[in-house]
Amino acid sequence: MKSPSAAARAEDAARAGEVAARPAMAGLLKWFARQRQWIDEQHLALCRIPAPTFQEGPRAEAVAALLESFGWTAKIDRAGNVAATWGAAKSGPVAALTAHLDTVLAPRRPSDIRVEPGGVFLGPGVADNGAGLAALVAVARALSEHPAAMRTGQLLLVANVGEEGEGNLSGMRYLCQQSPWAERLHALVVLDGPDIGHITAQALACRRFDITVSGTGGHSWSDRGMANPVHAMARAVAWFCDERETAGPEAPSSWNFGVIEGGATVNAIPSSARVKVDLRSQSAAALDELAAALESAFERAVKRENDLARSGRVSVRLRETGSRPGGALAPDSPLLAAIRSVDACLGIRSELDCASTDANVPLSMGLPAISIGAGGAGGGAHTPNEWYSPEGRELGLRRIALLLALVLEGLPRP
């Protein structure tokens, strides 16, 4: 996608600037700076509620209670998502603002989420997706106190489950494909992490596999020479990585063997070995090539191990555990024009990128969607040393509010 010209940026800035200058919107935008301490407190409180994938219930209930306290009507749907609307139910198209509830790692105790003397938050999930959830809650309260800031259209707030890991985007799949809102969704803005320098408008396709190599097992000495599942697996992983580095697909792609396990003790030939693999690519065809190469590497490695063995045999089983679809926002999408307008108005220099987020699902269905950061700064995602700085958070929140106003005004009339 080409970057807009200087003239186009000026025109874009004027469009968002007109919205920002309206008295009701101006009051809402100032609210974020006045309520910085409150937003920080909600951020920390939500992050202290453990919400690993498939166990988001307590955090979902906390978010629903917060939204209800501001006057929103919030319900937890069959998938476990929190979905909230303002005022009386309306018909017609809706725009959704979403943030995922789940985290890769979870705090074992509330004190695992802490604040350093310099004001930096530390602990699992404080950036991904504590930043997004805090922004969702902040926008909800700001809108409840400045309802006239959004002139038209219906907004749906969603705190969804199943974004991380083997959640396989389950919450977003339900929202877009099975929920009562599915047929009414017209545009989605996904809040994921803090970074406002990137606009994810292309969905990075992903496939995940759980692979098991099985054998008989035995004693490390008396059964020496027996086919060994760990040896076969190690050979397959090495072959696949070496071959992909020298003959990988043309499209930008990645592969990661994220979990390896097997065996019980050092002096026993294991009866099984297991590995979990994550494959990603900007090209669906290249992703299929990676999957085929993965299967081939394991089949050849198992054959080699059996050929070398003096006894016993090993076998392999590949099971696909997840598939994130690809897709892309059209270059002339009104949603893309809207975020560029807001960024030009606020002086944010952002770039389009490709990543795997909740936006994958709507983009694969042809629904306009982007994923953006919620403001502030962060790093160490998916590690125990994750951190988040709320410095500059207000800019991200103002960006979200202005974007929603433009998107809602662009919804078709029912």
N, C-alpha and C positions, 0 to 999 in steps of 0.2 A: 504494500500500500504506500502510495506516495505521500510525502509530507505536504501540508497545505502551504500555499505561497504567502508572502507577507501581507498582500492585500486580502487574501482569504482569512488570515488570522485576525486582521483588524476588524473585518466584518463579523467574524465569529465573536470576538471580544465584545463588540457593541451589542450583539444579541443577548449574551449572558449578562452584560452590564446593565441592560435595561431591567432585567428581572431582579438583579441584586439591589437596584436603587429603589424598588418599591418599598414603601414604609413597612409593611408587614414582613417582607423578606429581610429587610435590613435589620429589623428587630430580632428575627430568628438567628441571623448570622452572628450578631453580637452576643447572643445567648451562650454560644459555645465557649467563648473566652471567660464569661462571668462564672460559668459552671465547671471550670476546669477541675477543681478539687473534687466535686461530686462525681464527675466522669471517671476520674482516677480511682475513686473509692469503689465505684461499681465494677470497674475493670478488675481490680484486685479481688473483690468479693466473688465474682463469677469464676475467676481462674482458680480460686481455692476450692471450688466444688469439682471433684474429679469427674472427668467426662471422656474416658477412653472410648474409642469406637465400639459400638454395641452396648455401651453403658452410659448413655447420655441423659437418662431419665431425670435424675435429681437436678442437673443443670437446666434442663428444659423446663422443669417446674418452676425453678427460680426465675428464669427469663419470663415465663408466662405471668407469674405473679407481679413482676415489675411492670410489665406492659399494662396489665389490668389496673395497677395502681395509678397509672397515668390517664386512665380513661379509655384505653383501647380494649376491644373485644378480642381476647386471645383464647385459642383452643389448641390442644395437642392432638394431632391427627393420628391416623392408624399407623403411620410410619414412625411416629415419635417426633415429628417436626412441630414447632410452635408456629402457628399462623395467626396473624392479628390484623384487624381492620379498624378504621376510625369511623365512628358515627353509624348511621343507619345503613343497612345493606343496600348496595346499588347493583344494577345490572350493567352489562357491557364489559369492554376490555379493562384489564388491570395491568399496572406495572408493579413488579415485585422488587423489593430490596431484601437481599438474603445474606446470611452469614452462618457458617457451619459451627455447630456446637462442639464437635468432637476434637480430641487432640491425640497425637501419636503416643506421647507419654503423659502420665497423670501424676499429680502430686500425691505423695503417700500421706502427708499431713499438711494442714493449712500453712505451717511455717515454711514449707518448701517454696511457697510463693512469697517473696520478700522484696523490700525496697532498699537499695543501696543508699548511702549518705548523699550521693549526687542526684538521687531521684530516679535512677534506672531500676526498672522492675526485673527481677530474676526468677526463673522457674519454668517448669514445663508448660507450654501453651500460652505464655504471656504475649507473644507476638502472633503466633499461628494457633488459634485464631482469637486470642483474647482481644486483640486490637479491633478485629471485625465485629465481635459481639458487643464490645463497649460502644462502638460507633452506632450499631443498630439501636441499642438502648438509648443512647444520647439523642439520636435523631427522633426517636419515638417521643421522648419527653419534650424536646424542643417543639415538635409539631403540635403536641397537645397544648402547649402554652401559646403557640402562634398559629392556630389553625388556618387563618386567612392567608398564610404565606403560600400555600398551594391552592391556586384558584380553581383548578378543574381536575377531573380524573380521579380514579380510585387507586389508592396505594395499598399494597399488601406487604406486610413485614413478615419475614420468615427466618426463624432460627432452625436450621435443618441438621439432621443427623447424617452419619455415614459418608462423610467426605474423605476421610483419611483411610489409607491402607486398604484393607479388605472390606471396608464399608462399601466400596465399589459405587460410590455416589448414590446410594440407595434412597436417601432422603430427597435429593433433587429429582431422581427418576420418578419417585412417587408424585412429587409436586407437579411435574410437567406431563406425566402420562396417566395418572390414575386419580389424582385428587379432584375435589369439586371445582378447583380453580383451573385445572389443566386446559380446558377449552377457551378460557378467557384470558390467559396470559398473552400479553402483547410485547412486553419487553422486560428483561431482567438485569438488575445490577447486582453483582456478587461482590461482597466485601471479604477479602482474604488477605490477612497480614497487614502491615503498615505502609509499604512502599507506594508512594504516589507517582513515582517516576516511570511506571510501566502500565500500559493498558493492555490487558490480555484480551485480544479480539480473535485469536486463532486457538482452537482447542488441540492440545497435543494428545494424540491417540496413545493408548496404553493397553498392554495385555500382560496378565500375570499368571504364573504357573506354579503349581506345587508338584514337585517331581520326587518320586520314591524309587530307589533301587533296592531290591530285596534279594536275599540269598539264604543259605542254610545256617551259616554261623558255625563257630567252632573254637577250638583251642589254638592259641597263637603258635604253639610249637608242634603238638602232636597232629594238628590238622593243617600244618604249613602247606602252602600251595593251593589251598581252597579258594575258590572265587570270592573276592572281597567287595562288598557293595561300596565301601568308602573309596577303595582304589578306583573302581569304575567311575564313581561320581567325580572324584578329583580329576581324572583324565578327561572326562566330558567337559567340565568347567574350563579347564586349561585349553582344550582344543577349541571350544567355542570362542573364547576370548581372543585367542591368537588368530584364529581364522577371520573373525569380524574386524580385527584391527588392520588386517592386510587386504581384506576383500569385502569390507562393509558396504551397506547400501549407500546410494548417492545422497539421499535425503538425510538431514541431521537426525541422528538416532542415538539411543543409549541402551545399555543393558546393565543390570545390577543383580548379582547373586547376593541377596540380602540376609538370608538365614540358612545356615548349614548345620545339620545335627545328625547324630548316628552313633551307634555303639554304646557300650555300658562300662567297659573297663579296658585298660591298656593291653592286657594279656588275653583278650578274646577277640576273635574275628567277628565283626558285627553281623547281625542278620539283616540289618537294613540301614539305609542312609537316606536323608531327605534334604531337599534344598528348595527355597522359594526364590523365584526369579521375577524381576520387573523389566519389561521391554517397552521402550517408547520410541515414537518416530513422528515426524511431521507428515509422513506419507503413509497412507493405509497399505499400499502395496509393499513398501519397504518393511512395515511392521509384520506383514504376513511372511515376508522373506526371512525376517529374524526368527519368527516362530518356527518356520520350517527348518531353518539351520539349527535351532536349538534341539528339536526332535532328532534330527540327523546325528548331531554330535553325541547325544546320549545313546542312540541305537548303536552307533559305531563303537562307542566306549564299552558298552556292555558286551558286544561281540568280541572285542579285543580281550577283555578280561576273561571271558569264557574260553577263548582260544588259548590263553596262557595258563589257565588253571589246570591243576592235576586232578581236582575233584570239585564236585558241587557246581552249581550254575547260579548266575544272577539274572534278574529280569528288571525291566523298567516300566513305570507307569507315570504318564504325564496327565495332570488334571488342570484344566484352566480354571482359575479361581476368580478372575476379574477381567473386565474389558471396558475401558473408557473410550467412548467414540470420539472421533475427530470432527472438525467442522470449522467454519470461519465466518466472521461477520462480513457482509458485503461492504465494499469500499464506499458505496454511496448510501449506507445505512443512516437514517436519521439519528440513531443512537450514537453512532460514531461522530456525527456532526455535532451532537449535543455535548459530548465530553470534550471535544476539541474546543468548542465555544467556551465552555467553563474554564478549561485550562488556559486559554488565551486571556480570558478576563482576569484570572487570578495570578497570572504570570508563572504558571507551572509548565516546565519543559518536560513533557512526557513522550515516551516512545511506545509504539505498538510492539507486542511480543507474542510468543506462542508458549503456552504452559498448560498443565493439566490441573483444572479446577472444577468447581461445580458448574461453571459455564459450559463445560463440554456437552452436557446433556441437552440444554436448549439449543446450542449451536448446531449440534448434530441433527436436530429436528427442524432446523430452519427458522428458529425463533431468535429474534435479536437479543443478544446478551453480551455483556463484557464483565470481566473481573478486574477490580481495582483495589488498591490499598486504602486503608482507613486513616492514614496520617500518623505522624511520629516516625520513629525509626526502630529497627529491630534486627536480630540476627540469631544464629545458632538454632534455627528451627529444627524440630524433631530430635533435639539432643537435651540432656539434663542441664546444659548451660545456656538455654535460650534466654534472651534478654529483650527488653523493650524500653524505649525512651519516649515519654509523652511530650517531649519538647517539640513544638510545631504541630501537635495533633489538630489544633483548631483549623489549620489550613485544609487538612484532609476532610474535616467535618463540613466546613463551608462548601467545599467542592461537591460533597455528596448531596447536600441540600439543594444547591443550585442545579445540579444534574437532574435530580428528581423533579424539580419544578419544570424544567424544559421537557423532560420525558412525559410527564403527566399532561402538559399542555398539548403535546403532540399525539396523544391517544385519539383514535377515531371516536367520534360521537356515537353513543348507543342508538 
